[in-house]
Amino acid sequence: MRAPLNDHPHTPDPHTPDPSSKSTLISRALTGDLPCAFCDYELRGLSVEGRCPECGILIRATILHTVDPEADELKPITQRHAVSIALVLWAAGGLAAVLGAWAPRIADIIWRIDPARTHAIPDWAPRLQLLGIAASGIAMLILIRPVRLVPLRESALAAFAAILYIPLYITQSSILSAIDPLRSAPYLIEPALARRIELRLLSTACIITILLAFRPTARRLVRRSLALRTGRVGRQTILAMTAALVITAAADGARLLSLSLAPGPASIVEFFAKIAILLGSAMFTLGFVSALIDCWRIRRAIMIPSPSLRQVLGDPPQEDAPSCQAGSPDHR
């Protein structure tokens, strides 16, 4: 039998926190009226560590539903298999493109240490870069609307990120096919080339915008997978990758400005700018490695069917479960 409710009207206190705040909702749930999210049994006065006497569901599940009734964890994935594959493909394609970009730079370093060795950019490096960009862009198309009831603004940002892969591909293709093959060592040995720096800045701007536009969707998938709540994914990888790209963009901008300086100051700016680009690129690479690991972890959670509150916070004991099967919030 459902316990009676008891409402006590009171005069609002100007010093009382905003009733809509989460902390106030939690306090109200623990000390005031709290109907069970599954059977509406009144839970007032019971321990938050306990279970509903009527249906046996954990009381903290009801608290979660009260504080965040639109929790992203409860929203179903539209196509679980496609989304899980696309998420891993997005990170793997990006990492492949980054590793392909490192190959010419490694060739530069080897040639600098041992000039007797023939300097040549590996044939597979440009293909790996462009293939990685294309794969990541195709994956982004699937990730435009991975969860039902996604806000229009969020889907529009993800769609914009997918579109930006076109100028990114064209820009990188121009660098790899029209500039790098004509220069033996475009990074360490030869002086800065204005056209190459401009194309690099355009590519960096595209990547930064892609990351920031995709971030809301990525965060939604992380929350949906319970990764943040269980501590499995707690980093701000996309923001760290963006910061690394800002460093490389600032260094490229300094290199571009150095072209108008005298040879002495220009060489100093060029030296420190190259170090900054090296550090920023290393940070960005590590960020993509971390992103791939996170995406793999999230993929496993996405493959699980859409969770109910019972799956989020635990099932009731068998002896306490009601005779009829309780439905999920989506079927109440």
C-alpha positions in Angstrom: 0.0 0.0 0.0 1.3 3.4 -0.9 2.1 5.6 2.1 0.2 8.9 2.4 1.9 12.1 1.2 2.3 15.0 3.6 2.7 18.5 2.1 3.5 21.3 4.4 3.2 24.8 2.9 5.8 27.3 4.1 6.8 30.9 3.5 9.7 31.1 1.0 13.0 32.1 2.6 15.1 34.6 0.5 18.2 32.8 1.7 16.9 29.4 0.5 18.8 28.0 -2.5 17.2 27.9 -5.9 14.6 25.1 -5.8 15.7 24.1 -9.3 19.3 23.5 -8.3 20.5 19.9 -8.2 21.8 20.2 -4.6 18.3 21.4 -3.5 16.6 18.6 -5.3 18.9 16.0 -3.7 18.2 17.5 -0.3 14.4 17.5 -0.9 14.6 13.9 -2.1 16.4 12.7 1.0 14.3 14.6 3.6 10.9 15.1 1.9 8.4 13.3 -0.3 10.1 10.9 -2.7 7.8 8.5 -4.6 9.6 5.5 -6.0 10.5 5.9 -9.7 9.1 2.4 -10.5 6.1 1.8 -8.3 5.3 5.2 -6.8 5.7 3.9 -3.2 6.5 6.7 -0.8 10.2 6.4 0.3 10.3 9.3 2.7 12.2 8.4 5.9 14.0 5.4 4.4 17.8 5.1 4.1 19.3 6.2 0.8 21.3 3.0 1.0 18.2 0.9 1.1 15.7 -0.4 -1.4 12.0 0.3 -2.0 9.9 -2.0 0.2 7.3 -2.4 -2.5 9.4 -3.3 -5.6 12.9 -3.7 -4.2 14.7 -1.2 -6.5 17.6 0.8 -5.1 16.5 4.1 -3.5 19.5 5.9 -5.1 18.1 4.9 -8.5 15.0 7.0 -7.7 17.2 9.9 -6.5 19.0 9.8 -9.8 15.8 9.8 -11.7 14.5 12.7 -9.5 17.6 14.8 -9.9 18.1 14.1 -13.6 14.9 12.6 -15.2 16.3 13.2 -18.7 19.6 11.5 -17.9 21.5 10.8 -21.1 22.2 7.3 -19.8 18.6 6.4 -20.3 18.3 7.6 -23.9 18.6 4.7 -26.4 21.2 4.5 -29.1 19.6 4.5 -32.6 21.9 2.0 -34.2 24.2 0.5 -31.6 26.5 -1.5 -33.9 26.9 1.3 -36.4 27.6 3.9 -33.7 30.1 1.7 -31.9 32.0 1.0 -35.0 31.9 4.6 -36.2 33.2 5.9 -32.8 36.2 3.6 -32.9 36.7 4.3 -36.7 36.7 8.1 -36.0 39.5 7.8 -33.5 41.4 5.2 -35.3 41.3 7.1 -38.6 42.4 10.3 -36.9 45.3 8.5 -35.2 46.3 6.9 -38.5 46.4 10.3 -40.2 48.5 11.7 -37.3 51.0 8.8 -37.6 51.2 9.3 -41.3 52.1 12.9 -40.7 55.0 11.8 -38.4 56.7 9.7 -41.0 58.1 12.6 -43.1 59.2 14.3 -39.9 61.1 11.2 -38.8 62.7 11.0 -42.2 63.8 14.6 -41.7 65.4 13.7 -38.4 67.2 10.7 -39.8 68.5 12.7 -42.8 69.7 15.4 -40.4 71.6 12.9 -38.2 73.1 11.0 -41.1 73.2 13.2 -44.3 74.7 10.2 -46.2 71.4 8.4 -46.1 69.0 9.2 -48.9 66.2 11.4 -47.7 62.9 10.2 -49.0 59.3 10.5 -47.6 57.9 7.0 -47.2 55.5 6.3 -50.0 52.9 4.9 -47.6 52.8 8.1 -45.4 50.7 10.3 -47.7 48.3 7.5 -48.4 47.9 6.7 -44.7 47.2 10.4 -43.9 44.6 10.8 -46.5 43.0 7.4 -45.9 42.8 8.2 -42.1 41.2 11.5 -42.8 38.6 9.9 -45.2 37.8 7.1 -42.7 37.4 9.6 -39.8 35.1 11.8 -41.9 32.9 8.9 -43.0 32.6 7.8 -39.3 31.5 11.3 -38.4 28.5 11.1 -40.8 27.2 8.2 -38.7 27.8 10.1 -35.4 25.7 13.1 -36.4 22.7 11.8 -34.5 23.7 8.7 -32.5 21.1 9.1 -29.7 17.4 9.7 -30.1 16.0 13.1 -29.1 19.3 14.8 -29.7 18.9 18.6 -29.7 19.0 20.1 -33.2 21.9 22.3 -32.3 24.0 19.3 -31.3 23.2 17.5 -34.5 23.9 20.6 -36.6 27.3 20.9 -35.0 28.2 17.3 -35.7 27.0 17.7 -39.3 29.2 20.8 -39.6 32.2 18.8 -38.3 31.6 16.2 -40.9 31.5 18.8 -43.7 34.8 20.3 -42.6 36.5 17.0 -43.4 36.2 18.0 -47.1 38.5 21.1 -46.9 40.7 19.2 -44.5 41.2 16.4 -47.0 41.8 18.9 -49.9 44.3 21.0 -47.9 46.3 18.0 -46.7 46.3 16.5 -50.2 47.7 19.8 -51.6 50.5 19.7 -49.0 51.4 16.1 -49.6 51.1 16.1 -53.4 52.2 19.6 -54.5 54.7 20.8 -51.9 56.4 18.1 -49.9 57.6 16.0 -52.9 59.4 19.0 -54.3 61.3 19.7 -51.0 63.8 17.2 -49.6 63.2 18.2 -45.9 60.4 20.7 -45.5 60.5 20.8 -41.7 64.0 20.6 -40.2 66.4 21.6 -43.0 64.8 24.0 -45.6 63.5 27.4 -44.6 59.8 28.0 -44.0 57.6 28.2 -47.1 54.7 30.6 -46.8 52.3 28.5 -48.9 52.9 25.4 -46.8 52.5 27.3 -43.5 49.2 28.8 -44.8 47.9 25.4 -45.7 49.0 24.0 -42.4 47.1 26.8 -40.6 44.0 26.1 -42.6 44.2 22.4 -41.8 44.8 23.1 -38.1 41.8 25.4 -38.0 39.6 22.7 -39.6 40.7 20.1 -37.1 40.2 22.4 -34.1 36.7 23.3 -35.3 35.9 19.6 -36.0 37.0 18.6 -32.4 35.0 21.4 -30.8 31.9 20.8 -32.9 32.0 17.1 -32.2 32.6 17.5 -28.5 28.9 17.8 -27.4 28.1 14.5 -29.2 31.2 12.8 -27.8 30.3 13.9 -24.3 26.8 12.6 -24.7 28.1 9.2 -25.7 30.4 9.2 -22.7 27.6 9.9 -20.4 25.4 7.4 -22.1 28.0 4.7 -21.6 28.2 5.4 -17.8 31.9 6.0 -18.3 32.0 9.2 -16.3 29.9 7.9 -13.4 32.0 4.7 -13.1 35.3 6.5 -13.5 36.4 4.7 -16.6 36.6 7.9 -18.7 37.2 11.0 -16.8 39.5 13.0 -19.0 38.8 16.0 -21.1 40.7 14.5 -24.1 39.2 16.7 -26.8 40.0 19.9 -25.0 43.6 18.8 -24.4 43.9 18.0 -28.1 42.5 21.4 -29.0 45.0 23.1 -26.7 47.9 21.2 -28.4 46.7 22.3 -31.8 46.4 25.9 -30.6 50.1 25.7 -29.7 51.1 24.4 -33.1 48.9 27.1 -34.8 50.6 29.8 -32.8 54.0 28.4 -33.7 53.1 28.3 -37.4 51.8 31.9 -37.2 55.2 32.9 -35.7 57.0 31.1 -38.5 54.9 33.0 -41.1 55.7 36.3 -39.5 59.4 35.4 -39.3 59.5 35.5 -43.1 59.4 39.3 -43.0 62.2 39.6 -40.4 66.0 39.9 -40.8 67.9 36.6 -41.2 69.2 36.7 -37.6 65.9 37.2 -35.7 64.0 35.0 -38.2 66.3 32.0 -37.5 65.7 32.4 -33.8 61.9 32.6 -34.2 62.1 29.6 -36.6 64.1 27.5 -34.1 61.7 28.1 -31.2 58.6 27.8 -33.4 59.8 24.3 -34.6 60.3 23.2 -31.0 56.7 24.4 -30.1 55.3 22.6 -33.2 57.2 19.4 -32.1 55.8 19.6 -28.6 52.3 20.4 -29.7 52.3 17.6 -32.3 53.5 15.1 -29.6 50.7 16.2 -27.3 48.1 16.0 -30.0 49.3 12.4 -30.9 49.1 11.3 -27.3 45.6 12.8 -27.2 44.5 10.8 -30.1 45.9 7.6 -28.5 43.9 8.4 -25.4 40.8 9.2 -27.5 41.1 5.8 -29.2 41.3 4.0 -25.9 38.3 5.9 -24.6 36.3 5.2 -27.7 37.1 1.5 -27.4 35.8 1.5 -23.8 32.7 3.5 -24.7 32.1 1.1 -27.6 31.7 -1.9 -25.3 29.1 0.1 -23.2 27.2 1.2 -26.3 26.8 -2.4 -27.4 24.7 -3.0 -24.3 21.0 -2.4 -24.8 19.5 0.8 -23.6 19.8 0.6 -19.8 16.9 1.1 -17.4 17.4 2.6 -14.0 17.8 -0.9 -12.6 20.7 -1.6 -15.0 22.2 1.8 -14.1 22.2 1.3 -10.3 21.6 -2.4 -9.7 18.8 -5.0 -9.7 16.7 -5.8 -6.7 17.2 -9.1 -4.9 15.2 -11.9 -6.3 13.3 -12.5 -3.0 12.3 -8.8 -2.9 11.2 -8.6 -6.5 7.4 -8.3 -7.2 5.6 -11.2 -8.9 5.1 -9.2 -12.1 8.2 -8.0 -14.0 8.8 -4.3 -13.6 9.1 -2.4 -16.8 11.7 0.3 -17.6 10.9 4.0 -17.3 10.4 4.1 -21.0 7.5 1.6 -20.9 5.7 2.8 -17.7 
